[in-house]
Every structure is written in structure tokens, then in C-alpha cells.
């Protein structure tokens, strides 16, 4: 039978494994545009008295959450690159009409004239509509994207947008789904922001590789120490049982 101390230490090992996985994922994305590092956090679970009697003593649960700190902006010179300079988000839509939030501003013009991300998701304007800048001979050869998100053809003066740039009341509710996209299960309304785009720039990852390597070493040492404590708890339980049975 597993004792409470052993159960707690085992859950501690599980947490350290989850933390190590998050660190490894962060290091793998250190050069990914707009990637937000993931951190493993512990939180106390709430157990009632009956569950204590059943052997489920108050313990710790583990989960991951995103660190939404801004990454360093780097200049690319690409007119279709935009960096979100602030705590707001661009809103995009996939082919099935599902909306997502992103801070990856690597944009391009699709064959049908839609302004899309590198993965082909439509970039939405402040009204929630796709932005179409024209195709063929009517497509602009150059664009200007203002800090407020307005897209303009400098040759004709025609403009579109502004881009949907939303500031969310609870960004912690966002769930990463990969490729720099975040789903909002709470369906926050969000507030349109009137400033905060930089054309010709991209936001880099907010992962500090040195910080992550130090954290990895700390986790490895903690894992070793916890294993030793678990072995000691097991030996202690064995000694108690042996003494009782004498």
C-alpha cells in the first residue's frame, strides 16, 4: 500500500517530469516567431473530509500555462510582416470559419486576394470580416500597414481594415493549439486597439535559452533529490512494518 508521503513524492516526480517537458518544448521553439513559453505550475487541490478518509489527502495538482511576456522585435524589411507591439492580439479565421488569436504577423496575399497568414488563415478586420485586397492586375504591388492596422495601397490610395487588434480582459483563458494560434473557449468580446502595429518587424520568441537551461538543470537535481526521498520513505515504511510484526 502506498503511504501518503510516497504518494506526495510520486506526484512531485510527475510535476517535475511535466516541467521538464515544458522546458524542452520552449527550447525547441526559441527561434519561432511570437512563440510564448510554457510554464508548469502547481496548485493545491481541494479535498473534503470523506476523501481524506478514503486515502486521498490534500495534495497538489499540476498544469501548464503560457507566459505572455513580449518577445524581442526584430526588423525583417518585409512589407508583409507586422509585429504586435503591445498586449493585444490579431484575429484570424480558418477555412471552417473558426476564429483564433495570434501574434504571428507573417502575412501574405492569397491567390484570391485575401490577406492571410503564412498558414493560409484569413486576417480579419475590426468588423470580423476577411480582408481582400484584390487579385491579378488589381492586386497591390506594395502595401502600407499603419500602426492602427489600416492597410493601404500606396499606388492607388485604396485602403482596407483596420485589422482586428483585440485586447482581452483575460488572456490567461487562451489555449494554444499550435502554429502560434490560440483558441478562446470563453469567447471574450475583446476591445479593439487603435495603435500598436509595426510594419517590417516580427516579434520573436520570449524564450530565454540560458534561463531555460538553468531551469532544466534545477529540475534534474530536484528529480534526483525527490527519488532519494521516495526511496527513504519506502525504507522507513518497511522498517515500521518489520518492527510491528516482531
N, C-alpha and C positions, 0 to 999 in steps of 0.2 A: 504494500500500500504506500502510495506517495504521500509524504508528510507535507504540511503547509509550507515549510521552509524550502523543501525541494521543489514544490510546485511554483513557488515565487521565483526561485532561481532559474527554473526552466523557462518561465515566461520572460525573465530578464534576458536569457540567451536568445529567445525568439525576437525580442526587441532589438538586440544588438545585430542580429542577422538582417532584420529589416533595414536598420540604419546603414549597415554596410552596403546593402543593395542600392539604397538611395544615393549613397556617395558614389558608387560605381557608375550609376546612371548619370549623375551630374558630371563626372569626369569625361564620360563618353560624349557629352554634349557641350563641352567647354567652348567649341567653336561654332555652335549652332545659333543662328541669328534669333534674337529675342527669347532664347530658352530661359526659363525660370527654374532655378534649382529647387529640388525637392528635399524636405527635411522630415525625419521621423520624430514624432513627438509622443510622449507618454501622458496618459490621463487616468485619473482614478475612476474605477468603476463603482457603481452604487449597488450594494447587495443588501437585501433585507435580512432580518434575524433568522428566518426559516432557511434561507440559502446558506447562512453560516452553519446552521445545524447539519445541513446536507454536505458540508465539507467545502463549500465554495466561499472561502473567506474573502474579505475585501481585497481586491488585487488591482493590477494595473493593466489597462488596455492600450494598444498602440495603433497609431495611424500615421499617414503621411499628409503633409500639407505643402503648399507652394510658398516659396519666398518670392514675393512680387517686387522686390527691390529692382530699381532700374539698372540695366546694363550700360556699358560704355558705348556712346555713339561713335560710329566710325564713318568717315566720308568715303563714298563709293564713286561719286561722279556720275552715277546712272540716274537719268532724269525720272525713271520709273520706280526708284527706290525712295521710300519715305520712312522716317523714324518717328515714333511716337514719343515726344519729349514731355512727359508728364505721367500722371497716374490714370490715364484713360485708355480706351480700347477701340480698335477698329472693329466694325461689324461686317461679317461676310456670310455668304449663303451657298450651300452646296446644291447639286443638281436636283435633289429631292425637296428643296425648299426649307431645309433645316438651317437655322441661323447659329452662328458661332461667333465668339470673340477672339481676336488675335492682336498681337503687337508686331507681327512679322509683316513689314511693309514692302516686301519684294513683289512689285506689281508688274503687270504686262497687259497688252491688249489682245484679246482672243480673236479668232478668225471672224466671228460675228460682230465684232466691235465692242463687246463687253469689256469693261475694266475688271481684271481678275487677278487673283494671287498666282504664285508660281504653281500651285496645285490645281488651278482652274476654278476656284471658288469665286463667285461673283462678289465684287465690292459694292456695298450698299451706300446710298446717300442718307441724309438725315431723315428722309421720309420713309426709309425702309425699302426703297426701290433700287434695282440694279442700275448701274451707270453704263450707258452705251455711248461711246464717243464716235461711232461711225466705222464703216469698213470700206475697203477698196480705196478709190480715189478720194473719198470724203473723210478718210481717217487722218488724224493729225500726224505730221511727221515729228512733231515735238509737243511737249505739254509742259505747263507750269502748274505746280501744285502749291497753293498758298498755305501759310500756317493755319488758316481757318478751315482747310480741307477743300477749298474750291479748286476744281480742275479746269484749266483754260487752254485753248488752242491759241498760241501767241500769233499765229498767222492770220486767223480769221476773227479772233476775239471772242469766239463762242465759248461758253463756259457750262460746266455741269457741277452738280453737287450742291452743297458741300458733302464730303464724305461723312458717314456716320461715325462720330467720335464720342463714345459714351463714357461718362464717369459713373461708376457703380457704387451704390451705398455699401454693399457687402461683397467685395471681390473675393473674399475667402470662400464664398459659396461656389466659385467656379471650379469645374472639374476638368483636368487636362485629358484630352482624347488623342494626343499625338499630333505631329506636324505643326506644332505651335498653335494649335486650336484649343479653345476652352468652351465647354458646354455650361450653360447656366440653368440647372434644374429648377431654380426658384423663379425664373423668368422675371428678373428685375427690369423695371422700366428704363432706368438709366437716365442721365441728364446729358444733353448734347453740349459739348465743349466747343467754344469758339476760337480756340488757339491751341497750338501745341504740335504741329507737324513740321518736320524739316526735310525738304526735298534734297535728294542726293546723298542721304545718310541712311544707315541702318543701325538698329540697336543690337549690340552684341549680347552674348550670354552673360548673366550675372554670376556665373560660377567663377570663384577664385580657386584655381587649381592647387595652389600652395595650401590654402585653408582646407581644402577637401582632403589633401594627402595627410595633413596633420590630424584631421578628424579620423581618417582611416586607421592611422597608427593607434590613436586613442581607443578606437573601438576594438581593435585586435587585442590590445592589452587588457581592456575590460572583459573581453570574452574569455581570455585565459584565466583571469582572476575569478570570474564567475564559475568557470568549470572547476577550479580548485575548491571553491566554497561549496559547490554541489557535491563533490567527492567527500569533503569533510562532513557535510550534513548526513550523507549516506552512511559513513562510518560511525558517526555518533548514534544514529538510529539503530544500527546493528549492535553496537555495544550496549545500548539501553535494553534492547530485547534480550541479549545474552545474559545480562545481569538479572533481569526479572525472572528468567526461566531457571536460574540456578537453584 
